[in-house]
Amino acid sequence: MAQPSIELVDVNKWFGTFHVLKDINLSVNAGEKVVICGPSGSGKSTVVRCINRLEEHQKGVIRLEGRELTNDAASIASIQGEVGMVFQQFNLFPHLSVLENLVLGPMKARGLSREVAEKRARHYLERVRIPDQAEKKPAQLSGGQQQRVAIARSLCMEPKVLLFDEPTSALDPEMISEVLDVMVELAQEGMTMVVVTHEMGFARKVADKMVFMDEGEIVEQAAPEAFFGNPQTERCRKFLSQILQH
Amino acid sequence: MMKPLLLLASFLLLAGCGSSGTWGWYVINPTTASGWTNIKFLVSGMGQTILISVIAAAISIVLGLIVALPGQSSKRGWRFVNRVYVEFIRSIPLLPMLFWVFYGLPIVFKSMGLNIPIDPFWGAIITLAISDSAFTAEIYRSGIQSIARGQKEAAQTIGLSYGQTMRYVILPQAVRRILPPLANQFIYIVKMSAFASVIGMQELTRRANELVVTEYRPLEIYTLLIVEYLVLVLIISAGVRWLERKMGSDERV
């Protein structure tokens, strides 16, 4: 069997004395799409933030493509950039134009020439369907456009894995679908994705695996049909009924 | 509010014109040859005041950043270095520090086998720069901290190193919030540069002191001295306000 793209084995994390992640075991194969859901404070964001080392775990092992994440600066640097991340708050660089946001990583971290980096940037701007906004500043774009720029910025690093931390939670309702459409396309093209979201329509459409978390634990892990059709635990059933009735 | 002030001002001026002898504006009366010479002598210190202030401010801006960066580190040791420097330097009054640098530092150098003389010019600059750097470091700190954590995280996720994150992402944004208070800090340096007079630096205050000794007209001469600083600071303040407007207006575009 091929080695998983991401593997978490008995991962534990504490914020001070607060036990945020309890024995997390999760494996994501190349090309697989995993959707993590759960009530707020359940630790789902912390899981993805541990995968790209924005947070440090204290116990257990996280492997990316078979390499273990350590505190070694070189290993952190090599991981960040290979694992793309899309944030809830977009986190675009407000002082730079859209194009500069996109070429910064490829030029500075990857050492590409401006010409190559810009060509790549324009390619991905087209992919997220905003080819004509390259010269604007992020604040001149709508929320949905900003999030699509953020996705393009991640794609410009040509990551092996793309993590999404509630990518549509900060958006006005009418802008959610334009971001989800882009994400569905990415999923169909075979990108390995871990998505923290409450968008269950999106989850049904693309997820290979659903993960339900509560109080720092993975409570359920299942294929979407089983997950939605026949949740095994009371907690998961209750959560689903709450978010699906809208 | 204005009325008593005007009354007071006109009283003081009239008193000077009279022969009662309390004021003697003649020492700096530009219409007389000796008064004009005195004024030129006093104002000629302006160049040195500006020069030591500008050089000290320039050093302080660089030094402050060097001090501020370890304060942002996730490593406790680095943050400790930053805190010790800031708390230590900030608590030393300028005048004792000036004496220590001017009279003490050459002895330290000599004991290390180095022959580095410290003249009033560099003694003043070193003291002003170091003393001010603790404050500029704090200005940098608040400026850097005001940039949301998400910016740093976003920079990390596109593979930027710490140095690249600072250079391309954090500092360009922080600079807009840092520049106005830094410019304000420059006003502080200009005023504190008056202390350089005590180690013989030929700047505004020294000139005034020397003229007082020969003319024995402290009231008039120090009044003019204050006006000189006032004009200097007002000009800088206008510059700061211009800078703030410029920075504020293009914040998001």
Interface residues (C-beta under 8 A of the other chain):
Chain A: N52 R53 L54 A77 Q80 G81 E82 V83 G84 M85 F87 Q89 N91 L92 F93 P94 H95 L104 G105 K108 A109 R110 K137 A139 Q140 A150 R153 S154 C156 M157
Chain B: A148 G150 Q151 E153 A154 A155 Q156 T157 I158 G159 L160 S161 Q164 Y168 V169 P172 Q173 R252 V253
